[in-house]
Amino acid sequence: MRIVITGGCGFLGRRVAMKLLAEGSALGPVDELVLFDNALPALPLPEDKRVRVVTGDIADRATVAQLIAPGTDAVFHLAAIVSGQAEADPDLGYRVNLDGTRAVLDACRALGSQPRLIFASSLAVYGGALPPEVGEETALMPQSSYGTQKAIGELLVNDYSRKGFVDGRALRLPTVVVRPGLPNRAASTFASSMIREPLTGRDAVCPVTPETVMALASPRRIVAGLVHALGLPGEAFGATRVMQLPGFSVSVGDMAAAMRRAGGEAAHARLRWQPDAQIQAIVGSWPRALAAPRAEALGFGRDRDIDEVVQAFIEDDMALQKTLVA
Amino acid sequence: MRIVITGGCGFLGRRVAMKLLAEGSALGPVDELVLFDNALPALPLPEDKRVRVVTGDIADRATVAQLIAPGTDAVFHLAAIVSGQAEADPDLGYRVNLDGTRAVLDACRALGSQPRLIFASSLAVYGGALPPEVGEETALMPQSSYGTQKAIGELLVNDYSRKGFVDGRALRLPTVVVRPGLPNRAASTFASSMIREPLTGRDAVCPVTPETVMALASPRRIVAGLVHALGLPGEAFGATRVMQLPGFSVSVGDMAAAMRRAGGEAAHARLRWQPDAQIQAIVGSWPRALAAPRAEALGFGRDRDIDEVVQAFIEDDMALQKTLVA
């Protein structure tokens, strides 16, 4: 198996790579794993002869055609400009998130071998007056350029799969918590910071009220879901290749309480509540609960609760996090 | 006012042009009306000094930038590859229906003056297990490349409007009946042929059962809707610039009966029922009824019944139709 991961040096791509190297894939042993990104990795990559790192521009069709070369069996397309940046720089957002996705799809199509394609979509495709739970039956009404671009990516993956150009699956990921690393320009960045920073001895600010409810999944769960999606047969997806992945719902107050249970009073004292009306409005427009019966029937799981998620961060990322901010 | 109509020599574009020339626009008098199309018009255009016909490739950005020149106040973007052809030639479909739409949007954006943009979308954005009535609350699940491209166009129009690049409105048109002219490569073409051909002394075939129900609107009504949309303020559209236009539901058997009422036994004898399982399946997957409360509140109307629609064809298009097939 030759597998390409775009955004492969990023936080999720790197974890998908590590899981594939350690456990293999459901489709067969991994012979070559190409991690594509726009810059050399900030995070340490596994030392493994099967890994190759390639840097370049995802929207450059020649680059992508060379990347997704004959012999490629599967592509994880995770590369994206995050929401805040796509909003601030629409040309860059459309270039990476739309042109880049089309370049990946057309390179897959050019192979003629219907490679499997796993596309990471987002809750940002939803918006407007939301029902109590959202899922594939919910109308798309993105309120950001990022959400628009992800919704378009889903539509393209579905159509290219229907036409037999790729064997795609577009997964709507819940908000990922706890992300390691530094805060980024996503409006959701606080949801990781408010746990990660205090647990590693640093101050954090929570810009929304404790009553705010979010639908989350841990990196461990998301990465398992992405790899699980690779192994499923295309027919399992039924009428659409778009799938809402499960998440669990939790209030921001309960997130703070779980951080306190894990880190004690010293950690708790490092979290400051400082309401930001703009972020509150954005987060308040997000889904509070996810309906994912299709994904659950196909074996995609969800985290038990926020304590399990905090524990996963401590086990998987705490050591790495301490080296990052040292 | 300088107004550009892409697909301006086509059946709907030409009618929009004629209405604007005759009645002016809600935004002011029409000084220049540019009809853009990929070929010179097959249908007679109004002789009017304000009309200019331009032919070219809608996906060529330089062409479109020249077309949507400074001073352009509004664009009707109607140019598209129809469903059957977009399915048969996906490269052409994506080029015209996606790249072309982006070229139009980016040319509008480059003006810096937020021109009004009316985009014609389609019921083909819906699919899968449909509710009894469809509307903006219904999930997008296109089952064709054409529907995929129209759904993407809607998302782009909405995002570009949200960002203030254009003042757009994306209208989901019901199936248009009675179209004048010749059958085309749309699966819906029979719905016009079965009325138009017998009334003009020619044979027609109906490939679906009399019980099949469709959601329709007359050309007269659609054209009035497109022109009405130009005059509405952007704020009137609320949370999304995507709007389902009203239609009326009618069985194919009742369509045949209305044709018989208008054309008598001689016309009736010219319609042959010849089931086609493939077309039946496609048409059966389409919405049977439309929920359009937003559009109705904004003054978009619907035809009273199929007899009114047949009468509109006789008044508006019968003479033209006879010259076309003479």
Interface residues (C-beta under 8 A of the other chain):
Chain A: P90 G127 G128 A129 E136 E137 T138 A139 L140 M141 P142 Q143 S145 T148 A151 I152 L155 L156 N158 D159 R162 K163 A239 T240
Chain B: P90 G127 G128 A129 E136 E137 T138 A139 L140 M141 P142 Q143 S145 T148 A151 I152 L155 L156 N158 D159 R162 K163 F165 A239 T240
